[in-house]
Amino acid sequence: MKLIHCPKVGTRPASEFVYGGLWRPMPDPDTSADIDWSHYVFHRDGAPGVQREWWCHVPTGMWFVAERDTLKDEFLRTLTLAEAMKEATDA
């Protein structure tokens, strides 16, 4: 059985979760140029490897960011949205 770690309730069976797509920080609406928005909306990296993705723990309704190796289908770690945003701004 595949297990996923939820930042709110801990490790749970994968059947309790739904995938929500790739996660990327959104450009600042007040300062970003059209080219930044174009890249955000239309360009996605679908290559196998480590991706950050939205996941939802359905019983609690909590959305979080998971770092997952799509080539091996392994969850490396999970982060709250605040943690993911902090890492994105620190980088």
N, C-alpha and C positions, 0 to 999 in steps of 0.2 A: 504494500500500500504506500502510495506517495504521500508524504507529509509536507506541509507548508507552515512556516512560522508566521503567525499573526502578531504584530507588535502589541495588540490589545489583550489577546487571550492566550497567547503562546502557540505551541505546535498543535495543529489540527489536521484531519484528513483532507486531501485535495478536493474531495467532492463538496466541501463547504465553501469553495472559492470560485470566483469567476474572473476571467481575464478581461482587462479593459483597454488594451492597446499599449503602444509605446508611450513612455513618459519622457517629456522634455520640458525644460523651463520655458514658459511663454515670454516672448519679448515684452518690454515695457511699452504699453500702448501710447504713452505720452511722448516718448523719446525715440522710438524705433522707426527706421526708414522702411519704405515699402519693400525693399529687397530683403530685409530681415523677416518681415511677415510672410513674404513669398516663400522663403526658405523654410520657415516654421510650418506653414500649411501644406506645402507640396513635396518637400524633400524628406524622404525617409531612408534610413539605412537598413536594408533587409538582409544584410550579410550575416551568416551564422557567427555566433560569438556572444560575448557578454553584452546584454541589453538591460536597460531599465524599463520596467513595465508597470502599468497600473494593475492592481489586483484588488478585489473586494472580498472581504469575509462576509458572506451573505447573512448568517444568523445575527451578526452585530451591526451590519451595514457599514463597517469601517473600510474605507479606501486607503490603500497604502502603496508604496513603491517597492517593488522587488527587483533585485539585481539577479538576473538569471542567465546562465550560459545556455543559449538556444541550441548549440551544437550537441551538447551532452544532456540537455534537458535537466539541468541541475539548478536548484535555487542556491545562490551564494549567500545572500543576506536580504533582510527586509528593513525598510526604513519608514518612518512616518513622513508625511509630506513636509513638515517643518525640517526634519533632518536632511531630506533630499534637497530642499531649497537652500539650506545652509551650505551643503557641500557644493552645490552648483555655483553659488555666489563666491565661495572661497577659492574655487578653481580658476 
